[in-house]
């Protein structure tokens, strides 16, 4: 009787599930056919042939960071190589015109495009803002990116789709519904084994609040959530036809999560090293002031408070006498109100530590001013833990500063490494380490510092625009076949 009852309940349920699955497949197939029809009806070029549309999904293309430099260099590279290509940028920067965005790329990065770019302005970018999801931020932003990607797909269906900002959950959308060949450039894995270990070890960090670390129950729940998300992230990642990563550190994480080694390659981001290498390098003249420069966006993971605390410690322990005064210059881009609030908090920290007069903030500055600050600086400072690459680190080395970066991620594995057996810079991990290393760098003779600066300069040629163009074209070639 029980078996009969179970069958009477189970069989209709299975039948209904099957019907729903078939309906879902038919619906998705219908949507795909409708999107393909829209694509065919799109206007042809002047010669009657439709240009090949390459879409770059980059909702913050006007932000002015290293990721944006990759975007504009990638577009310029494709424009040089392929005549029949029209590049499309999906962006949420509706406060600027296409002309202003292109002009901003030239002003900030010294990148001039060869042909015009088509911009598709998205209205739902707020769906990927971290502030919208105080909890379950990764999941919220990823689901939000699917809705934003759907808006992008409805407005313009490309032939080739490249996610250039890390929204991997949009990849299946464009591949299976849009019928596109898909690729991605991964700056930073949305989730990594390092993030899992932070939660497992109950470490308090900017992305792991104290109330979670203090509770074994919350920590276990978050760990399960992270493992589930890592599984989903790996699933969508395998949909990509071409995967480019920006460093050895990112490569290791993406290979373990996506398991797509056959189509994954390291493409170092393009750094405008030649422009910085043009700065004359000579033994420092005696000066009454030395400057320490930091170049990075004002985001929480960049850990600007560590820079300010280490600098305050350096000033506090500096011997009083005839030594030159020291100045810390924080250069970076502000993307939104949260970044501006972060800068205000940093200014409050400077006041609290009594170093306000010795710390300068330079926000969204033109390229020429950035170059001038780097040319005058003695030390280039970088403090992000597990920085995926570190374009700012490379720029500091090319400009001739003595680099002091975090002993992790890209700087440790790819950038601040010995060149021909010689020292190219220094690494540190905490407030004491940074303060001590800065003091050590200032204690060196100008001639010794010059030797380190020259070694660093010789080592950065592998991060040039030209090297990026060559490796990028090799990687995306399968998408154009």
C-alpha positions as CSV (number, residue, x, y, z in Angstrom):
1,X,0.0,0.0,0.0
2,X,2.8,2.4,0.9
3,X,4.7,1.5,-2.3
4,X,1.5,2.2,-4.3
5,X,1.0,5.5,-2.6
6,X,4.6,6.5,-3.3
7,X,4.3,5.6,-6.9
8,X,1.0,7.5,-7.2
9,X,2.8,10.6,-5.8
10,X,6.2,10.2,-7.4
11,X,5.2,9.4,-11.0
12,X,3.0,12.5,-11.5
13,X,5.8,14.6,-9.9
14,X,8.4,13.2,-12.3
15,X,6.1,13.6,-15.3
16,X,5.4,17.2,-14.3
17,X,9.1,17.9,-13.8
18,X,9.8,16.5,-17.2
19,X,7.1,18.6,-18.8
20,X,8.5,21.8,-17.1
21,X,12.1,21.0,-18.3
22,X,10.9,20.5,-21.9
23,X,9.0,23.8,-21.7
24,X,12.0,25.6,-20.3
25,X,14.3,24.2,-23.1
26,X,11.7,25.2,-25.8
27,X,11.4,28.6,-24.2
28,X,15.2,29.2,-24.2
29,X,15.5,27.9,-27.7
30,X,12.7,30.2,-28.8
31,X,14.5,33.2,-27.1
32,X,17.8,32.2,-28.9
33,X,16.1,32.1,-32.3
34,X,14.4,35.4,-31.6
35,X,17.8,37.0,-30.6
36,X,19.5,35.5,-33.7
37,X,16.7,36.9,-35.9
38,X,17.3,40.4,-34.3
39,X,21.0,40.0,-35.1
40,X,20.3,39.2,-38.8
41,X,18.0,42.2,-39.2
42,X,20.6,44.6,-37.8
43,X,21.9,47.1,-40.3
44,X,24.6,46.1,-42.7
45,X,27.8,48.1,-43.4
46,X,28.2,50.7,-46.2
47,X,29.5,48.0,-48.7
48,X,26.5,45.8,-48.0
49,X,28.6,43.5,-45.6
50,X,27.8,43.5,-42.0
51,X,31.0,44.3,-39.9
52,X,32.1,41.8,-37.3
53,X,30.9,43.1,-33.9
54,X,33.2,42.5,-30.9
55,X,31.4,43.4,-27.7
56,X,33.4,44.3,-24.5
57,X,31.3,44.0,-21.3
58,X,32.8,46.7,-19.1
59,X,30.1,48.6,-17.1
60,X,32.7,50.9,-15.5
61,X,34.7,51.7,-18.7
62,X,35.2,55.4,-17.6
63,X,36.7,54.5,-14.1
64,X,40.3,55.2,-15.0
65,X,41.9,52.1,-13.4
66,X,44.2,49.4,-14.6
67,X,41.3,47.3,-15.9
68,X,40.2,50.2,-18.1
69,X,43.7,50.5,-19.6
70,X,43.5,46.8,-20.6
71,X,40.1,47.5,-22.3
72,X,41.3,50.4,-24.4
73,X,44.6,48.7,-25.3
74,X,42.6,45.6,-26.4
75,X,40.3,47.6,-28.5
76,X,43.2,49.5,-30.2
77,X,45.0,46.2,-30.8
78,X,41.9,44.7,-32.6
79,X,41.5,47.9,-34.6
80,X,45.1,47.6,-35.8
81,X,44.8,44.0,-36.7
82,X,41.3,43.6,-38.2
83,X,39.7,46.0,-40.7
84,X,36.2,44.5,-40.6
85,X,35.8,44.7,-36.9
86,X,33.6,47.2,-35.0
87,X,34.2,47.3,-31.3
88,X,31.2,47.7,-29.0
89,X,31.5,48.7,-25.3
90,X,28.7,47.9,-22.9
91,X,28.9,50.5,-20.2
92,X,26.8,52.0,-17.4
93,X,28.6,55.4,-17.5
94,X,25.6,57.3,-18.6
95,X,27.0,60.6,-17.0
96,X,29.4,60.9,-19.9
97,X,29.1,60.8,-23.7
98,X,31.0,58.3,-25.9
99,X,33.3,61.2,-27.0
100,X,34.1,62.1,-23.4
101,X,34.9,58.5,-22.5
102,X,37.3,58.1,-25.4
103,X,38.9,61.5,-24.6
104,X,39.2,60.4,-21.0
105,X,41.0,57.2,-22.1
106,X,43.5,59.4,-24.1
107,X,44.0,61.9,-21.2
108,X,44.5,59.2,-18.5
109,X,46.2,56.5,-20.4
110,X,47.8,58.1,-23.4
111,X,45.8,55.7,-25.6
112,X,44.4,57.0,-28.9
113,X,42.0,54.7,-30.8
114,X,42.3,54.3,-34.5
115,X,38.5,54.0,-35.3
116,X,35.4,55.1,-33.5
117,X,33.8,52.8,-30.9
118,X,30.1,52.0,-30.5
119,X,28.9,52.5,-27.0
120,X,25.8,50.7,-25.6
121,X,24.7,52.6,-22.5
122,X,23.1,50.3,-19.8
123,X,20.5,51.6,-17.4
124,X,20.7,48.8,-14.8
125,X,24.3,49.1,-13.6
126,X,23.1,49.7,-10.1
127,X,22.3,45.9,-10.0
128,X,26.1,45.2,-9.8
129,X,26.9,47.8,-7.1
130,X,28.2,46.1,-4.0
131,X,26.3,48.6,-1.8
132,X,23.0,47.1,-3.0
133,X,23.9,43.8,-1.3
134,X,25.1,44.3,2.3
135,X,25.0,40.5,2.7
136,X,25.6,37.7,0.1
137,X,27.4,40.4,-1.9
138,X,29.1,37.9,-4.4
139,X,25.9,36.1,-5.2
140,X,23.9,39.4,-5.4
141,X,26.4,41.1,-7.8
142,X,26.6,37.9,-9.9
143,X,22.9,37.6,-10.3
144,X,22.7,41.4,-10.9
145,X,25.3,41.0,-13.7
146,X,23.0,38.4,-15.4
147,X,20.2,41.0,-15.6
148,X,22.6,43.7,-16.7
149,X,24.0,41.3,-19.3
150,X,20.5,40.5,-20.5
151,X,19.9,44.3,-21.0
152,X,23.2,44.4,-23.0
153,X,22.2,41.4,-25.2
154,X,18.8,42.9,-26.0
155,X,20.3,46.2,-27.0
156,X,23.1,44.8,-29.2
157,X,24.0,41.2,-30.2
158,X,27.7,40.9,-31.0
159,X,29.4,38.1,-32.9
160,X,32.2,37.9,-30.4
161,X,31.7,38.7,-26.7
162,X,34.5,39.5,-24.3
163,X,33.9,40.0,-20.6
164,X,36.7,42.4,-19.7
165,X,35.7,43.2,-16.1
166,X,35.1,39.9,-14.4
167,X,31.4,39.3,-14.8
168,X,31.7,35.6,-15.6
169,X,28.0,34.9,-15.0
170,X,27.2,36.8,-18.2
171,X,29.3,34.4,-20.3
172,X,26.6,31.5,-20.7
173,X,24.0,34.2,-21.5
174,X,25.9,35.5,-24.6
175,X,27.1,32.0,-25.6
176,X,23.9,30.0,-25.4
177,X,21.2,32.7,-26.0
178,X,23.3,35.2,-28.0
179,X,25.0,32.5,-30.1
180,X,28.3,34.4,-29.7
181,X,31.9,33.1,-29.5
182,X,32.9,34.1,-26.0
183,X,36.1,35.1,-24.3
184,X,37.1,36.8,-21.0
185,X,40.0,38.6,-19.5
186,X,40.2,37.8,-15.8
187,X,41.8,40.5,-13.6
188,X,40.8,38.9,-10.3
189,X,38.8,35.7,-9.7
190,X,35.4,36.6,-8.1
191,X,36.2,33.9,-5.5
192,X,39.5,32.3,-4.7
193,X,40.9,29.6,-2.5
194,X,42.5,32.4,-0.5
195,X,39.1,33.8,0.3
196,X,38.0,30.3,1.4
197,X,41.0,30.0,3.7
198,X,40.3,33.4,5.2
199,X,36.7,32.2,6.2
200,X,38.0,28.8,7.2
201,X,40.7,30.3,9.5
202,X,38.2,32.9,10.8
203,X,40.4,35.9,9.8
204,X,38.9,39.3,10.0
205,X,39.4,41.3,6.7
206,X,37.5,43.9,4.7
207,X,35.4,41.0,3.1
208,X,35.0,39.0,6.3
209,X,33.3,40.9,9.1
210,X,34.3,40.5,12.7
211,X,30.8,39.3,13.7
212,X,31.3,36.3,11.3
213,X,34.8,35.5,12.5
214,X,33.7,35.5,16.1
215,X,30.9,33.0,15.5
216,X,31.8,29.4,14.5
217,X,28.3,28.9,13.3
218,X,28.3,31.9,11.0
219,X,31.8,31.0,9.7
220,X,30.6,27.5,8.8
221,X,27.6,28.8,7.1
222,X,29.7,31.4,5.1
223,X,32.1,28.6,4.2
224,X,29.3,26.5,2.7
225,X,28.0,29.5,0.9
226,X,31.5,30.2,-0.5
227,X,31.9,26.6,-1.7
228,X,28.5,26.7,-3.4
229,X,29.5,29.9,-5.1
230,X,32.9,28.6,-6.1
231,X,31.1,25.6,-7.7
232,X,28.7,27.9,-9.7
233,X,31.6,30.2,-10.6
234,X,33.6,27.2,-12.0
235,X,30.5,26.1,-13.9
236,X,30.0,29.4,-15.8
237,X,33.7,29.8,-16.3
238,X,33.9,26.5,-18.3
239,X,31.5,28.1,-20.9
240,X,34.3,30.4,-22.1
241,X,36.0,29.6,-25.4
242,X,39.1,31.7,-24.6
243,X,40.3,32.6,-21.1
244,X,43.0,35.3,-20.5
245,X,44.4,35.9,-17.0
246,X,46.6,38.8,-16.0
247,X,49.2,37.0,-13.8
248,X,50.6,33.7,-12.5
249,X,48.6,34.2,-9.2
250,X,45.3,34.6,-11.1
251,X,46.2,31.7,-13.4
252,X,46.7,29.3,-10.5
253,X,43.2,30.2,-9.1
254,X,41.4,30.1,-12.4
255,X,42.9,26.7,-13.3
256,X,41.8,25.2,-10.0
257,X,38.3,26.7,-10.2
258,X,37.5,26.6,-14.0
259,X,39.7,23.6,-15.0
260,X,40.0,25.0,-18.6
261,X,43.7,24.8,-19.0
262,X,43.6,24.1,-22.8
263,X,42.1,27.6,-23.5
264,X,43.7,29.6,-20.7
265,X,46.7,31.8,-21.1
266,X,48.6,34.5,-19.2
267,X,48.3,37.9,-20.9
268,X,50.1,40.5,-18.8
269,X,48.2,43.8,-18.7
270,X,49.6,46.6,-20.9
271,X,51.6,49.1,-18.8
272,X,52.7,52.3,-20.5
273,X,56.3,51.6,-19.6
274,X,57.8,53.5,-22.5
275,X,56.3,56.8,-21.4
276,X,57.7,56.3,-17.9
277,X,61.1,55.0,-19.2
278,X,61.4,58.3,-21.0
279,X,61.9,60.0,-17.6
280,X,65.6,60.6,-17.2
281,X,67.2,58.4,-14.5
282,X,70.1,59.9,-12.6
283,X,71.6,60.0,-9.1
284,X,69.3,62.0,-6.8
285,X,70.4,65.5,-6.0
286,X,70.4,66.6,-2.4
287,X,67.0,67.7,-1.5
288,X,65.1,69.1,1.5
289,X,62.1,66.7,0.9
290,X,61.6,63.1,-0.2
291,X,58.3,61.9,-1.5
292,X,56.6,58.5,-1.3
293,X,54.0,57.9,-4.0
294,X,51.1,55.4,-4.0
295,X,49.1,54.8,-7.3
296,X,45.9,52.9,-7.0
297,X,42.1,53.4,-7.0
298,X,40.5,54.3,-3.6
299,X,39.0,50.8,-3.1
300,X,38.9,49.0,0.3
301,X,41.2,46.1,-0.9
302,X,44.0,48.5,-1.8
303,X,44.4,49.1,2.0
304,X,45.3,52.8,2.0
305,X,45.0,52.9,5.9
306,X,48.0,50.5,6.1
307,X,50.1,53.0,4.0
308,X,49.1,55.9,6.2
309,X,49.8,54.0,9.5
310,X,53.2,52.8,8.2
311,X,54.1,56.3,7.1
312,X,53.0,57.7,10.5
313,X,55.2,55.1,12.2
314,X,58.1,56.0,9.9
315,X,57.8,59.7,10.8
316,X,57.5,58.9,14.5
317,X,60.6,56.8,14.5
318,X,62.7,59.0,12.2
319,X,65.6,60.6,13.9
320,X,65.3,64.3,14.5
321,X,68.1,66.2,12.9
322,X,69.2,67.4,9.4
323,X,67.3,64.7,7.6
324,X,65.0,65.8,4.7
325,X,61.3,65.9,5.4
326,X,59.0,63.2,4.0
327,X,55.8,63.5,2.0
328,X,53.3,60.7,1.2
329,X,51.3,61.3,-2.0
330,X,48.2,59.1,-2.5
331,X,47.2,59.2,-6.2
332,X,44.1,57.4,-7.4
333,X,40.7,57.3,-9.1
334,X,37.4,57.7,-7.3
335,X,34.6,55.8,-9.1
336,X,31.6,56.8,-7.0
337,X,30.3,58.3,-3.7
338,X,31.6,55.3,-1.7
339,X,35.1,55.9,-2.9
340,X,34.8,59.6,-2.0
341,X,33.6,58.7,1.5
342,X,36.7,56.4,1.7
343,X,39.0,59.3,0.9
344,X,37.3,61.4,3.6
345,X,37.8,58.6,6.1
346,X,41.5,58.4,5.1
347,X,41.8,62.1,5.7
348,X,40.3,61.7,9.2
349,X,42.8,58.9,9.8
350,X,45.6,61.3,8.9
351,X,44.3,63.9,11.3
352,X,44.0,61.2,14.0
353,X,47.7,60.1,13.5
354,X,48.9,63.7,13.2
355,X,50.2,63.4,9.7
356,X,47.7,65.6,7.7
357,X,50.3,68.1,6.8
358,X,52.6,65.4,5.4
359,X,50.0,63.5,3.3
360,X,48.6,64.7,-0.1
361,X,45.6,63.3,-1.9
362,X,45.6,63.6,-5.7
363,X,42.3,62.3,-7.2
364,X,41.5,61.6,-10.9
365,X,44.6,63.5,-12.0
366,X,45.7,63.9,-15.7
367,X,48.4,61.5,-16.9
368,X,51.1,64.3,-17.1
369,X,50.6,65.1,-13.5
370,X,50.9,61.4,-12.5
371,X,54.1,61.2,-14.5
372,X,55.5,64.3,-12.8
373,X,54.8,62.9,-9.3
374,X,56.4,59.6,-10.1
375,X,59.5,61.3,-11.6
376,X,60.0,63.2,-8.4
377,X,59.3,60.3,-6.0
378,X,61.9,58.2,-4.2
379,X,59.7,55.3,-3.1
380,X,56.7,53.8,-4.9
381,X,54.3,52.3,-2.3
382,X,51.7,49.5,-2.8
383,X,49.9,47.6,0.0
384,X,47.1,45.4,-1.4
385,X,47.1,41.8,-0.1
386,X,47.0,39.4,-3.0
387,X,46.9,42.1,-5.7
388,X,46.1,40.1,-8.9
389,X,48.7,42.0,-10.9
390,X,49.6,45.6,-10.0
391,X,49.9,48.0,-13.0
392,X,50.7,50.8,-10.5
393,X,53.7,48.7,-9.3
394,X,55.1,48.3,-12.8
395,X,54.6,52.1,-13.5
396,X,56.4,53.0,-10.3
397,X,59.3,50.7,-11.3
398,X,59.4,52.1,-14.9
399,X,59.3,55.7,-13.7
400,X,62.4,55.1,-11.5
401,X,61.0,54.9,-8.0
402,X,62.3,52.2,-5.5
403,X,59.2,50.0,-5.3
404,X,57.9,48.7,-1.9
405,X,54.9,46.3,-2.6
406,X,53.0,43.7,-0.7
407,X,54.6,40.3,-0.3
408,X,51.8,38.4,-2.1
409,X,49.9,38.0,-5.4
410,X,51.3,39.4,-8.7
411,X,54.0,41.7,-7.2
412,X,55.5,38.7,-5.4
413,X,55.2,36.2,-8.2
414,X,55.6,38.2,-11.4
415,X,56.8,41.8,-10.9
416,X,59.1,42.5,-7.9
417,X,61.3,39.5,-8.7
418,X,65.1,39.5,-9.2
419,X,66.2,40.4,-12.8
420,X,69.4,38.7,-13.9
421,X,70.1,37.9,-10.3
422,X,69.8,41.6,-9.1
423,X,67.3,43.2,-6.7
424,X,64.5,45.2,-8.4
425,X,62.6,46.3,-5.3
426,X,61.3,45.3,-1.9
427,X,58.3,43.5,-0.3
428,X,56.6,43.9,3.1
429,X,53.5,42.6,4.8
430,X,52.5,44.7,7.8
431,X,52.8,48.2,9.3
432,X,56.1,47.5,11.0
433,X,57.5,45.8,7.9
434,X,56.6,48.7,5.7
435,X,57.9,51.3,8.1
436,X,61.2,49.5,8.6
437,X,61.7,48.8,4.8
438,X,61.0,52.5,4.0
439,X,63.6,53.5,6.6
440,X,66.1,51.1,5.1
441,X,65.5,52.4,1.5
442,X,66.1,56.0,2.7
443,X,69.3,54.8,4.6
444,X,70.8,53.6,1.3
445,X,73.2,55.8,-0.6
446,X,71.8,57.6,-3.7
447,X,74.2,55.4,-5.8
448,X,72.8,52.1,-4.3
449,X,69.2,53.3,-4.9
450,X,70.1,54.2,-8.5
451,X,71.4,50.7,-9.0
452,X,68.1,49.2,-7.8
453,X,66.1,51.6,-9.9
454,X,68.1,50.7,-13.0
455,X,67.5,46.9,-12.4
456,X,63.8,47.5,-12.0
457,X,63.6,49.5,-15.2
458,X,65.4,46.8,-17.2
459,X,62.9,44.2,-15.8
460,X,59.7,45.9,-16.9
461,X,60.0,45.6,-20.7
462,X,57.9,42.3,-20.5
463,X,54.9,44.4,-19.4
464,X,54.9,46.8,-22.3
465,X,52.0,47.6,-24.6
466,X,53.8,45.8,-27.5
467,X,54.1,42.6,-25.5
468,X,50.4,42.8,-24.5
469,X,49.4,43.3,-28.1
470,X,51.3,40.2,-29.2
471,X,50.0,37.9,-26.5
472,X,46.4,39.3,-26.6
473,X,46.1,38.6,-30.4
474,X,47.5,35.1,-30.0
475,X,45.0,34.4,-27.3
476,X,41.9,35.7,-29.0
477,X,42.8,34.3,-32.5
478,X,40.4,31.2,-32.0
479,X,37.5,33.6,-31.6
480,X,38.1,35.1,-35.1
481,X,38.4,31.8,-37.0
